[in-house]
């Protein structure tokens, strides 16, 4: 924050009018950043919810179809036999 303040003072000392024009853009940049932040946060949350639903669906259906019994059958084979 201190560095930004020093840069702003330096800009005012070098060219007062150009510095004021540059500073006039700052509120628009902050507004655009805030809008982008809220949009991205909402999209990220939606993606996480959809991914959680997919994971739950797969967990339920893979456990129902005997995925664990397939694993148990694979473990019960002698180690030298081929599938």
Long-range contacts (C-beta under 8 A, 24 or more apart in sequence): none
